[in-house]
Amino acid sequence: MNEKHASAAIAIAPHTKLRLPSIRIFSVVCALLLTLCSSVLTAYADGQPGGNITDPVVRAVDIAKPSVVRIITAVASRLTVHFAPGNDVVFPQNTSNGNSYLIRISGSGTFITSKGDILTADHVVNPAQGQGLQDALYMRAAEDVANYMNRNVKAGSAQVTATQVAEALASAQLQSTTNFDKPISEVFLSTDYTGPLDATNIGNIAANLHASVDSIKQESAVDQKDVAIIHAAFTFDTPSVQLGDSSMVQQQDVLTIIGFPGNGDVSHKPTDLLTSSVNKIIVSSIKTTDNGAPVIQVGGNVEHGDSGGPALDSKGNVVGIVSFGLVSPGSTGGTSFLQASNSARELTMLRTLPTIGIKHGRNFSNWRPITQALRRLHPI
C-alpha cells in the first residue's frame, strides 16, 4: 500500500504539472484492450513467412517471430481519497462491475522452450507499484472522484473536472492511498503463429490461442536484472527460440527487436493487436548498472509495449530483453537499454527447463516445411 503525504488542503489548482520520471519502463497501459465486444472466432490459419527469405537475417527473424507473444497483465486496484480527517472515501463506489479498477499493462515475451516457458522482463508480470501504476489509477479514478466531489460540494462552489482531479492526485495536493492486488497475466499467441483471426474483439479469441501465466519459474526484480521466466499452460508444444550469448554482442552490432508497441495499436481488431512489430536497433554501448546487471545500450525505435520482447542477433538468437529507458527532464527522446541474455541464462541454470531451442508447435503446419527447406538450402 502506497500513501501520498501532503497538506490537508483539497482545493485543486487548475494547472498543476505532473513530474515526469527519469526512468521509463517499456511496458504500456493499454486502452484498446479494455473494450469487450460480442463475437465468435470461427477459424484461424497458420501464418506465412515474409520478407526476403534469401537474406539469412530476414530468414532468422521470420523463424523467430511465431515464438514472440503479447503479455497482458491486469492489476485490480482501489483508491482511497482522504478528503478531510475522518472523511475517507474508497473508489470505485459503484460495485456492479466489481469493487476495483482493472489496470491492464501490455508487454512482450518469447517462448524459450516447447513447453510454454517464456522469457520476459520482470516488470511486465510484476509491475512496480510506483509512479507509473499510481498515475494510471489516478486517471482511471479521476472521473468518479470528480463526480463525487461535485455532488457533495457546497452550494455556489466551482465544479471540478476529471483532469483537475487527476493532476491533484498525482501532485498529492489531494491526499490518497492506493491499493493494488497481485497481478494476473495472460499470454496471447502472435498472428505469426495463428494467422489472421476472425474474432472482432480480443476478449473472444479462441481459448487455445491464449493461456494464463500459472507460475513464475525464476525472476530477477526490476531493480536488479529485470528478467523473468514464466510459464503459460498451452495444451500443445509451443514454438521457441534459442538463447544466445550476450557477451558476444559488440558496439555497432545491428540487432532486431520484436514486440507489441502500444503506439502500434491502431484498432481494436485482434489480428492487429496480435501482429508483432519488427525494428532494427544498433548497439551503442555495453554497460553495467549499479546493481551489477549487464545491459546493452541501443539506439533505434524502442517503444512502450516492447518491454520483455527479444533482441535477436543475426542468427536469430535472443541476446537481449527490452527493459528500460532513461529520459532527461524536458527531453522528448531518451536512451534505451536491453537486459543481457546471459542474465536469463543464469536463471535457466537455477531451474531445470525442457530443451531450449527452435521448435514449432503442432499448429505450425504451413511453416514447418518452409523452415525445413530454408535450413537445407540456406543453413543459419
Secondary structure, DSSP 8 states (H G I E B T S, - for coil): -EE----S-----TT------SEEES-EE-STTS---------B------S-TTSHHHHHHHHHGGGEEEEEEEEEEEEEEEEETTEEEEE----TT-SSEEEEEEEEEEE-STTSEEEE-HHHHS--TTHHHHHHHHHHHHHHHHHHHHHHS-TT-----HHHHHHHHHTTSS-EEEEE---EEEEE--HHHH-SB--SSGGGS-GGGEEEEEEEEEEE-TTTT-EEEEEE--SS------B--GGG--TT-EEEEEE--GGG--SS-HHHHT--EEEEEEEEEEEE-TTS-EEEEEEE---TT-TT-EEE-TTS-EEEEEEEEE--TT-S--EEEEEEHHHHHHHHHHS--S--S----TT-TTHHHHHHHHHHHS--
